Amino acid sequence: MLKLAALCALSAALLCAETPDMSGVWKADLGKSTLAGPPGAAPTNYLVIIERKTALFDAHTKEQAPEFVETTGIWGQHGQERSVLMVFLNGKPKVLPYMGVPTRLIATSDNGVFTVSGETAGRPNTFKRTYELSSDGQILTLHSLTSNNGKEAQSTIVLLKQPEAAAEPLRAPEDTAEKRFKNVKTPLKDLPTSEFIDNMRYFAWSLGKNCEFCH
């Protein structure tokens, strides 16, 4: 048992050591990036904040582990969209909320390439994100491959390092759901927009339906 614990600790230490330090504020070079999605107006701004911190991994054992947290803000014709991706850097899978639904997440690192893989609980939906940091630490290239109900989509985002002050729009409070959307009358109306959307996704996931089932 002690040997297994020591091996797990060693694996976590190696993963942390191999993971490139991507912490900081990043802005997409939209001219060099390719974003998957329906046709329409391209985003006007794309910001990312990446942080590493220590967080509780197992509430039962009180085990703590380093955590990678990526907050993304995309501005377009419908305003701002935010999302948060969290994954632990201990080499162990963990079910965490992502885009509003429970997702089995695991991080790996190999030859300077950091990879996050996710699988939606109870659904045949997966994603894989790989991060490659330039030797000078100023360019971060993110490749994303998602599969939703058998339909694949790929994106490549070229991110440029920014000063901390550039994150201000992403750290600012979001509009509430009531302000952003029409006819939101439920108690959820006071939630920040991204949290409201995540709740809607969770409802759809719980029912095994898509958004059109209710709307």
SULQUIWO-V982612 format. One record per pair of residues at least 4 apart in sequence whose ideal C-beta (glycine too) atoms are under 7 Angstrom apart, sorted by the first residue. I is the first residue (numbers start at 1). GAP is how many residues later the second one is. Records with the same first field share a line. If there is no record, write none. Layout:
I = GAP + GAP
This chain:
1 = 4
2 = 4
3 = 4
4 = 4
5 = 4
6 = 4
7 = 4
8 = 4
9 = 4
10 = 4
11 = 4 + 80
12 = 4 + 53 + 77 + 78 + 79
13 = 4
14 = 4
15 = 4 + 74 + 75 + 76 + 92 + 94
16 = 50 + 73
18 = 91
19 = 70 + 90 + 95
20 = 92 + 94 + 113
22 = 28 + 109 + 111 + 118
23 = 27 + 28 + 29
24 = 26 + 137
25 = 24 + 137 + 138 + 139 + 141 + 142
26 = 22 + 24 + 114 + 133 + 134 + 135 + 136
27 = 19 + 20 + 132 + 133 + 135 + 139
28 = 5 + 18 + 129 + 130 + 131
29 = 4 + 129 + 131
30 = 12 + 13 + 16
32 = 126
33 = 123 + 124 + 125
34 = 121 + 122
35 = 120
36 = 117 + 118 + 119
40 = 37
41 = 35 + 36
43 = 31 + 32 + 33
44 = 31 + 32
45 = 30
46 = 28
47 = 26 + 120 + 122 + 123
48 = 22 + 24 + 111
49 = 22 + 118 + 121
50 = 20
51 = 18
52 = 14 + 15 + 16
53 = 14 + 16
54 = 10 + 12 + 13
55 = 9 + 10 + 12
56 = 8
57 = 6 + 7 + 8 + 31 + 33 + 37
58 = 4 + 5
65 = 23 + 24 + 25
66 = 23
67 = 19 + 21 + 22
68 = 19 + 21 + 39
69 = 15 + 17
70 = 15
71 = 11 + 13 + 99
72 = 10 + 11
73 = 7 + 9 + 96 + 97
74 = 7
75 = 5
79 = 101
80 = 94
81 = 113
82 = 92 + 112
83 = 16 + 111
85 = 13 + 31
86 = 10
87 = 18 + 20 + 29
88 = 4 + 6 + 19
89 = 18
93 = 11 + 12 + 13
94 = 11
95 = 7 + 8 + 9 + 26
96 = 7 + 9
97 = 4 + 5
98 = 5 + 7 + 20
99 = 99 + 102
100 = 97 + 98 + 99 + 101 + 102
101 = 19 + 20 + 100 + 101 + 104
102 = 19
103 = 15 + 16 + 17 + 18
104 = 14 + 15 + 17
105 = 11 + 13
106 = 11
107 = 7 + 8 + 9
108 = 7
109 = 4 + 5
112 = 21
113 = 17 + 19
114 = 17
115 = 13 + 14 + 15
116 = 13
117 = 11
118 = 8 + 9
119 = 7
120 = 5
124 = 25
125 = 22 + 23 + 24
126 = 21
127 = 17 + 18 + 19
128 = 17
129 = 13 + 15
130 = 13
131 = 9 + 11
132 = 9
133 = 4 + 7
134 = 4 + 5
137 = 24
138 = 22 + 23
139 = 19 + 21
140 = 19
141 = 15 + 17
142 = 15 + 17
143 = 13
144 = 10 + 11
145 = 7 + 9
146 = 6 + 7
147 = 4 + 5
162 = 4
167 = 4
168 = 4
174 = 18 + 19 + 20
175 = 4 + 5 + 18
176 = 4 + 13 + 14 + 15 + 16
177 = 4 + 7 + 11 + 12 + 14 + 16 + 19
178 = 6 + 11 + 12
180 = 13
184 = 4 + 5
185 = 4
188 = 8 + 11
191 = 4 + 5 + 8
192 = 4
193 = 4
194 = 4
195 = 4
196 = 4
197 = 4
198 = 4
199 = 4
200 = 4 + 11
201 = 4
202 = 4
203 = 4
204 = 5 + 6 + 7
207 = 6
209 = 4
211 = 4
